[in-house]
Amino acid sequence: MPKAATSVASLISGALLVFVSTTWAQITPFDAKAFIGKREIVCGQVASANFAARSKGQPTFFNLDRAYPNQVFTVVIWGNDRRKFGDAPERVYSGKKVCVSGVISSYRGGPEIVVSEPSQIRIKD
């Protein structure tokens, strides 16, 4: 192989290694409980979504893969961040397959991610 081709091949394989090593694995909502305290990407379908306008902090909740009250994983958008997500995020994401990134925490024994930026939620094709 010519020297230039070898250099290009080395560059490509090096770039691929960097990409692979910095890409997070995606986990399911059912597996999330094992990752509390870790920054992860959780992917699932929004089975139920609700804007609790009368609750303290005006949270918006998305429950992935199982609807409330049988949820296995919850995404929370607090009211002070809600405007960043546009009109009615509970309708925009309802029924969609999404991936959510952030630190998984525990609330009343269930795993959740609190999102504050739209970039933390990606709709899957």
C-alpha positions in Angstrom: 0.0 0.0 0.0 1.4 3.4 -0.9 2.5 5.6 2.0 -0.3 8.2 1.4 -3.0 5.5 1.4 -1.5 4.1 4.6 -1.6 7.6 6.3 -5.2 8.1 5.2 -6.2 4.7 6.5 -4.5 5.4 9.8 -6.2 8.8 10.1 -9.7 7.3 9.3 -9.3 4.4 11.8 -8.0 6.9 14.4 -11.0 9.1 13.9 -13.4 6.2 14.0 -11.8 5.0 17.3 -12.3 8.5 18.9 -15.9 8.5 17.7 -16.7 5.1 19.1 -14.9 5.7 22.4 -16.9 9.0 23.0 -20.3 7.6 21.9 -22.6 6.6 24.8 -24.4 3.4 24.8 -28.2 3.8 24.8 -30.1 2.0 27.6 -33.8 1.1 27.9 -36.1 2.7 30.5 -36.3 -0.8 32.2 -32.4 -0.8 32.6 -32.2 2.8 33.8 -32.6 2.0 37.5 -29.2 0.3 37.5 -27.5 3.6 36.3 -28.7 6.0 38.9 -26.1 8.8 39.3 -24.6 8.2 35.9 -24.9 10.3 32.7 -26.7 8.1 30.1 -28.9 8.1 27.1 -32.3 6.5 27.7 -34.4 5.6 24.7 -38.1 4.6 24.7 -41.5 5.5 23.6 -43.5 8.3 25.4 -46.4 6.2 26.7 -47.9 9.1 28.7 -47.2 12.8 29.0 -48.7 15.4 31.3 -48.2 19.1 32.1 -49.0 19.5 35.8 -49.8 23.3 35.6 -51.2 23.4 39.1 -48.4 21.5 40.8 -45.5 23.2 42.5 -42.8 24.0 39.9 -45.3 23.3 37.1 -43.5 20.1 35.8 -44.1 18.4 32.5 -43.7 14.6 32.8 -43.0 12.1 30.0 -43.2 8.4 31.0 -41.3 6.1 28.7 -42.5 2.6 27.7 -45.2 2.4 30.4 -47.8 5.0 31.2 -48.5 6.6 34.6 -49.1 5.1 37.2 -47.1 2.1 36.0 -44.2 4.1 34.7 -40.7 2.6 34.7 -38.8 5.8 33.7 -39.8 9.5 33.8 -38.5 12.6 32.0 -39.2 15.9 33.9 -39.2 19.4 32.4 -39.6 22.0 35.2 -41.9 24.9 34.5 -39.1 27.5 34.4 -37.5 25.6 31.5 -40.7 24.7 29.7 -40.7 27.7 27.3 -37.4 26.5 25.8 -39.3 23.5 24.4 -41.9 25.4 22.4 -45.6 24.9 22.5 -46.9 22.1 24.6 -44.0 19.6 24.8 -46.4 17.1 26.3 -48.2 17.0 22.9 -45.1 17.3 20.7 -43.5 14.3 22.2 -46.5 12.2 23.1 -46.4 8.8 21.4 -43.0 9.5 19.9 -39.9 7.3 20.3 -37.2 9.5 22.0 -33.8 9.4 23.4 -33.1 11.5 26.5 -29.6 12.3 27.8 -28.6 13.4 31.2 -27.9 12.2 34.7 -30.3 9.6 36.0 -31.6 10.3 39.4 -34.1 8.5 41.7 -37.5 10.0 42.7 -39.6 7.8 45.0 -37.7 4.8 43.9 -38.1 5.3 40.2 -35.4 6.5 37.7 -35.8 9.8 36.0 -33.8 12.4 34.1 -34.6 16.1 34.5 -34.0 17.9 31.3 -33.5 21.7 31.0 -32.5 22.0 27.3 -34.3 20.8 24.2 -31.0 19.3 23.0 -31.3 16.6 25.7 -34.3 15.1 23.9 -34.1 13.7 20.4 -37.0 12.1 18.5 -35.9 8.9 16.9 -36.8 8.2 13.3 
